[in-house]
Amino acid sequence: MHIGQVAARTELSLRTIRHYDEVGLVRPSARSQGGFRLYTEADVARLMVIRRMKPLGFTLEEMGELLAITDRLDNSGAGALKTAEREQLLTRLGRFEQATRERCEALRAQLNRAEEFAAALQRRAGQLMTGGTA
């Protein structure tokens, strides 16, 4: 699919998708004869991983590291990885999973504070509109 279709599916801008190509995070699987980027479902899946990591504050380097880990695990057939290497990759993957849980919890706490603030503002606005005081 063309970059415009990918942008619509991933809700990422064309500029962002091009940037991810430039930095090597997600390269298009092919180019058309006219030089246009062509993406596969696997490319879209990689972009979705990045899209999900971004609001959690992961850096581009960390995103690339996670993609490299999952690529290595996914692309190695049964027994192709030595046990030690596989364990190392799984340990690194586990660290990402833990960091993701921690970052989600921090975002939940931040959202709770924001919702409390919004509710307080709503109460205050209501009091002011009815002539009450706080």
Salt bridges, closest charged atoms under 4 A:
GLU11 OE1 - ARG51 NH2 3.20
ASP21 OD1 - ARG27 NH1 3.21
ASP21 OD2 - ARG31 NH2 3.52
ASP21 OD2 - ARG37 NE 2.85
GLU41 OE2 - ARG9 NH1 2.74
GLU62 OE2 - ARG103 NH2 3.87
GLU65 OE2 - ARG92 NH2 3.42
ASP71 OD1 - ARG46 NH1 2.68
GLU85 OE2 - ARG72 NE 2.87
GLU97 OE2 - ARG101 NE 2.48
GLU105 OE1 - ARG108 NH1 3.31
